[in-house]
Amino acid sequence: MTKALIRFACIQRQPHRWWWLAGIALLLFGPLCSAQEAEDSTRTAAYKLGPGDRILVKVYGEADLSVSLILAETGTFNYPFLGEIKTQGLTVAELEQRITAGLKGPYLRNPEVTVLIEEFRPFYLNGEVERPGGYPYRPGLTLDQAVTLAGGLTERASRKKIVVQRPSAKGKEKLAIKLDDPVYPGDIITVRRSFF
């Protein structure tokens, strides 16, 4: 009984031993987590808004100016006091700047505007997959992960004949795509049939 109390007392006097182990673990594995978060936030920062995206516009202290909406096919939306705002091709930061500039002055002295993407526009997967259709996009999604969402490839699917129709500045481009390539919002992906 006495030996157990002495051991307990020794552990209680040296709690710092466990803290330095936790600190080392955080130093070793912390950068891995933050690197992935940084990569996702970089992708989101570079993301261009388009039809089908659900965004949240918040103005600090102005509940009447805070709205959640889905961008129309034209890539525009109506906003209080400013009217129709074109968003297609803008990043979230550029849209924040546009709304801030429009509200500054006669409406508000120094508006604090935040724009968040609540839901990205979907991508579409058709052809030789088990469950063709539209699926919600998330940053960092690869074609292999997208195929998994669609229930996998059928028996007749070709792993080498996969085409994506992707919106671009020139319209829609058709590109060959591999299973480890990234998927983007608005992509229309077709998995072709293999004949052998």
Sequence and secondary structure as in RCSB ss.txt:
>XXXX:A:sequence
MTKALIRFACIQRQPHRWWWLAGIALLLFGPLCSAQEAEDSTRTAAYKLGPGDRILVKVYGEADLSVSLILAETG
TFNYPFLGEIKTQGLTVAELEQRITAGLKGPYLRNPEVTVLIEEFRPFYLNGEVERPGGYPYRPGLTLDQAVTLA
GGLTERASRKKIVVQRPSAKGKEKLAIKLDDPVYPGDIITVRRSFF
>XXXX:A:secstr
 HHHHHHHHHHHH THHHHHHHHHHHHHHHHHHHHHHHHHHHHHHH    TT EEEEEETT GGG EEEE  TTS
EEEETTTEEEE TT  HHHHHHHHHHHHBTTTBSS  EEEEEEE   EEEEESBSS EEE   TT BHHHHHHHT
T B TTEEEEEEEEEEEETTEEEEEE  TTSB  TT EEEEEE   
